[in-house]
Amino acid sequence: MASTCRCPSFATRKRYRAGVTDCVFCSIASGAIPAPMVFADDNTVAFLDARPVFKGHVLVVPREHVITLADLPARQIEPFFTTVRLISAAVPVALAAQGTFVAANNVVSQSVPHLHVHVVPRTKGDGLRGFFWPRHKYASDAEAEEYASKIRTVVDGGLRLP
């Protein structure tokens, strides 16, 4: 969000006070807005990013509407990061990637004011450098669903974690 305000934190704070009913991630978590789902349980949902850095880029979000990591209730930390850990392990297996990049923004660069962790498939030489994130589109909804299905298959297959 561009701001000419000399105090951008004030402008940002107003934007982030939008009602929960306006939250696209809450709508995805409730099923009101469709998204290629990778994982869902009582506490979290994981789905493909609509504007992926690389195909297979997953967003993990808590079902409970919180804006930043600091806002996440203590009781939700373990279930939320257990899901992040699971997805970060499943993505390389499902997509033949060498690893993942796992990151969360808190307010700055957070395009949706709802806590979310990016799990991005990575391969040496993939061209991602620093924080310049070129976006790639899926050719179709069917292609996106194909990627989601590959990741779901690994997750549902009982991927073992230490």
Buried (B, 14 or more C-beta within 10 A) or exposed (E): EEEEEEEEEEBBEEEEEEEEEEBBBBBBBEEEEEBBBBBBEEBBBBBBBBEBBBBBBBBBBBBBBBBBBEBBEEEBEEBBBBBBBBBBBBBBBBBEBEEBBBEBBEEEEBEBBBBBBBBBBBBEEBEBEEEEBEEEEBEEEEEBBBBBEBBBEBBEEEBEEE
